[in-house]
Structures are given as C-alpha cells and as structure tokens.
Amino acid sequence: MKNTIKQEFGISNSQYGVIQSTVSIVNTVLPVIGGIFVDAFGTVPGSIITTILVTSGNTLVAISTSTSSLPTMIFGRILYGIGSGTVVIVQETILSQWFKGRSLAAVMALLLTVSRLASFMAQATVVPIANWTGWYGYGFWFSAGLCMISFFFNLVYIGLLRTVDMPSNGCQRQVKAIERKKSFRWHKLMYLPHSFWLIAAMEFLLGGSWGCFLHINSDAHAAATASMAQILPVILMPFLGICLDKYGKRTWMMIGSGICMLIALVLLDFTHIPPVVGMLIFSISLSLGPVGLVSSVPIILPLSLVGTGMGLIKSGTNIGASLFDITTGLIQDADPNKGYKGVILFFIVIAALAVVAGIVLCILDYSIYDRLLDRSAREAIKAQGGEDDIEYSKLNDHRRPNSNPSRLKELRANWFYGGLYLVLAASSWILFAKFVLF
C-alpha cells in the first residue's frame, strides 16, 4: 500500500517513513512507563485504556483515508502506538496471572505465534481488500472494525473476570502483587551487566529492522512476498520455545537469527533466486531472534531488575524501528531511481553488526558467565541446587550467578551505555519532529 498512500496523500518516501515511525516513536519511552502503570493499577484499567487507544487510533487512520488528511493519519498512528506499546505488557501480565510453570512458557509462545499470524494475514489481505472493493480505504476500515471487536471481547473478559471465584493461592496472589504499589530506584541501572547491553544492541538492530524491512514493499506482489516471512514463525516459535528449555543455546539462536537475515538480504539483492526463497530464510530470523532474545533477559538479570530490563529492551527496539523507518525513506529519496538498492545495503550492514554482537555475547557467556545463557532448563536447575520449578528465571536471586544486585559490580560503563541509549532516543525524536513539523 506504500505507493497508494504516497499518491493519495501526495507525500515522499521520507514522509511515509514518518507515518510508519509514529507507532515506534511513542514507544521509545512508553514500555517502561506502561509497565509501571500496570504494576501500580492492575490489568483491568490497563487493558481498557490500551484497547481504547488502539481502537480510536486505527479509527482515525481509517477516517484519514476518507479525508486525505496526513495530520489525522499521523495522530491516529500515535494513539495506536501508545496503546499497542502497552497492550503487550498487559497481555503478558494477564497470562502470568492465569498460567504457571511449564504452561506459562507455552502460552507466551502461543501469544507470539498469534501475533505473527495476525501480521501475516494483515499483509496478505490489505491489498486484495482494496482491489476487491475498488478503494484502498476499506482495508483500513476493516482493521478499525477488528479493533472494535477486540475492545468488545476485552469488556467480555472483564465481565467474566468479576464472576470467577479465584482460588486462595495462584491467581489471587498474583492479583495482590499487581495491585501493590511498586518503587523504582534509578541507581539500579548501574548494575546492568555488559551482556544485557549486548542483548539490547541485538534487539535494537534486529528488532528495529525486521518490521521496517517488511513494510518497505510498494505493490501487491511485493506485499504478498513480504507476507511469506510471517509463515514460519507461526509454525516454529512454539517448538523453538520447547527446544530452548530442553537444549538451551540462546546465544546460538541469536547469532543464527542475524546470519539468516544477512543471507536473506544477500539473496534478495545479489542473486536471481525467487524472492520467496529469501523471504522464507528471513522468516527463520524472525523465528529464532525473538525466542532467543526475550528469554535471555530474565536469565542474566536478578528479579529486581527484570522489569526494568524488559522495558529498556522494548524501548530500544522501537528506537531502532523509528530510526530505521526514517533512514530508509531518506536513502530511497536520495536514490535517483527511487529504488531499494541502498536500502538493502543498509539492512545488510545492520544484520552484519547484529551477527558481530551475537558472537561477542557468546564469547562473554562462555568466558565470564559460565554458559549462563546457553544452559538448558535442566542444567540451570542443577546449577541452582536442584530446584523443581522449570521457570528457573524465577528462582531466588541468591541461587544464580551474577543475579544479586549486592553481588553484581557497579559498572561505570553503564554511564556510556545509558548515554548512548539517550542519544539514540533523542535522535529518533529529532528526526521525527523534523519531518512532521517541517
């Protein structure tokens, strides 16, 4: 739909990149704030607010297609971005209330699978809907309608929740924990280890580029080809989660994700192999990366830092997406033919940097952290004293190496890491403001 939107609104590739980046730009800071809100006030008000924001935002985007109003579309995308950035935290919190032990990991994998399936269906159907109806705007109104249905189901869930008699343990304890006010000390950030920032760097590079790359297609054929990248994650992610518990090897998954993305881009740009082959290899990257990266944060950080770490990781992902969306638009506008040659080369560099970061992380894991990231669930349990709980990331902090803030060393390098993070965040906002205001 890129070309259609550019023609209907009379915008450039850079301005289109701004439209895409509006979702990620607001989520450069909101994941941390959203997590604090859910912890303080609970999932019920959190789910209501986020679904309202998502629904109203998509409705405004649909309205903008009828009025050809770029400011309305941008504002709608901002509202959608605010809601979508926090709704993931709400979903994960709700699932953590109802599912425990082994089933929690399976349900989380199912959540990722459903998300990928929805992305696949969206990319595969938006152009056909426009072709069947004769107007591109109906695809956006269809999306808004789905959001309204989602909001209705959320209200049904809340109504059913009030009728459920929760047991004295399990969910009841979880709800009380959520309702309890939490505190946060900024000084804890000084205890983040080097390995965390390498994971954050890979999430910035890979997580920021995956979505950006999939949304640069311009026509129906390209959109259908890009949607192929959403197929394998739907099938592989649940099995990868099981394999991760059984065999470990998180760092190898991360490296494999970067290598697969690199191979896919090289095939797409430098060979005549059908693009579907490259996109299927790209989808392997989409499968390996999220599973390996997301599951690593609770392993390397103590419980008192996991929430903060996850917020920073998600925030970094959206900083990358914002920067990459606008940067690729600038690169394409600078091309005399408005082609994708420079864009593909840009993503090749990003993938290569991700591979390097993964290799460095693997070396550190083996040399400093005693294979902490690459252990299987059984190995981790044995190393921590034979605990029965398979969710070993939730074990007592003092049972895991490098997990107690009193034992973690305060790293001066965190000033550099934090400063670089703030520079990147500020850069994303400056670029966004430049193209919106000027």
C-alpha positions, 0 to 999 in steps of 0.5 A, a space after each residue: 500500500 506504500 505507493 497508494 498512500 504516497 499518491 493519495 496523500 501526495 507525500 515522499 518516501 521520507 514522509 511515509 517513513 514518518 507515518 510508519 515511525 509514529 507507532 515506534 516513536 511513542 514507544 521509545 519511552 512508553 514500555 517502561 512507563 506502561 509497565 509501571 502503570 500496570 504494576 501500580 493499577 492492575 490489568 483491568 484499567 490497563 487493558 481498557 485504556 490500551 484497547 481504547 487507544 488502539 481502537 480510536 487510533 486505527 479509527 482515525 487512520 481509517 477516517 484519514 483515508 476518507 479525508 486525505 488528511 496526513 495530520 489525522 493519519 499521523 495522530 491516529 498512528 500515535 494513539 495506536 502506538 501508545 496503546 499497542 506499546 502497552 497492550 503487550 505488557 498487559 497481555 503478558 501480565 494477564 497470562 502470568 496471572 492465569 498460567 504457571 510453570 511449564 504452561 506459562 512458557 507455552 502460552 507466551 509462545 502461543 501469544 507470539 505465534 498469534 501475533 505473527 499470524 495476525 501480521 501475516 494475514 494483515 499483509 496478505 489481505 490489505 491489498 486484495 481488500 482494496 482491489 476487491 472493493 475498488 478503494 484502498 480505504 476499506 482495508 483500513 476500515 476493516 482493521 478499525 472494525 477488528 479493533 472494535 471487536 477486540 475492545 468488545 471481547 476485552 469488556 467480555 473478559 472483564 465481565 467474566 473476570 468479576 464472576 470467577 471465584 479465584 482460588 486462595 493461592 495462584 491467581 489471587 496472589 498474583 492479583 495482590 502483587 499487581 495491585 501493590 504499589 511498586 518503587 523504582 530506584 534509578 541507581 539500579 541501572 548501574 548494575 546492568 551487566 555488559 551482556 544485557 547491553 549486548 542483548 539490547 544492541 541485538 534487539 535494537 538492530 534486529 528488532 528495529 529492522 525486521 518490521 521496517 524491512 517488511 513494510 518497505 514493499 510498494 505493490 501487491 506482489 511485493 506485499 504478498 512476498 513480504 507476507 511469506 516471512 510471517 509463515 514460519 514463525 507461526 509454525 516454529 516459535 512454539 517448538 523453538 520455545 520447547 527446544 530452548 528449555 530442553 537444549 538451551 543455546 540462546 546465544 546460538 539462536 541469536 547469532 543464527 537469527 542475524 546470519 539468516 537475515 544477512 543471507 536473506 538480504 544477500 539473496 534478495 539483492 545479489 542473486 536471481 533466486 525467487 524472492 520467496 526463497 529469501 523471504 522464507 530464510 528471513 522468516 527463520 530470523 524472525 523465528 529464532 531472534 525473538 525466542 532467543 532474545 526475550 528469554 535471555 533477559 530474565 536469565 542474566 538479570 536478578 528479579 529486581 531488575 527484570 522489569 526494568 530490563 524488559 522495558 529498556 529492551 522494548 524501548 530500544 527496539 522501537 528506537 531502532 524501528 523509528 530510526 530505521 523507518 526514517 533512514 530508509 525513506 531518506 536513502 530511497 529519496 536520495 536514490 535517483 531511481 527511487 529504488 531499494 538498492 541502498 536500502 538493502 545495503 543498509 539492512 545488510 550492514 545492520 544484520 552484519 553488526 547484529 551477527 558481530 554482537 551475537 558472537 561477542 555475547 557468546 564469547 562473554 557467556 562462555 568466558 565470564 558467565 559460565 554458559 549462563 545463557 546457553 544452559 538448558 532448563 535442566 542444567 540451570 536447575 542443577 546449577 541452582 541446587 536442584 530446584 523443581 520449578 522449570 521457570 528457573 528465571 524465577 528462582 531466588 536471586 541468591 541461587 544464580 550467578 551474577 543475579 544479586 544486585 549486592 553481588 553484581 559490580 557497579 559498572 561505570 560503563 553503564 554511564 556510556 551505555 545509558 548515554 548512548 541509549 539517550 542519544 539514540 532516543 533523542 535522535 529518533 525524536 529529532 528526526 521525527 519532529 523534523 519531518 512532521 513539523 517541517 
